[in-house]
Amino acid sequence: MPVLNEAQLVARTLADTRAVIGDAELIVVDGGSGDGTPELARPYAHVLSARRGRAVQMNAGAMLARGEVL
């Protein structure tokens, strides 16, 4: 999931997502947030950083993914 400065929404969004997907792999790729988004996402997902840009972030997450479904 690509994110950028989503502190107001990220924890709730990821908690809701986690409730639906259970133990499935969840990867958040931060594009350089300055509002604490990565820290808020860490309890719910594996968090990594990438250059800003939705495609760059999505590709970074896809390269890290180990599941059968993206």
ABEGO torsion letter per residue (X at the ends): XBBBGAAAAAAAAAAAAAAAAEABBBBBBBAGBAAGAAAAAAAABBBBBBBBEAAAAAAAAAAABABABX
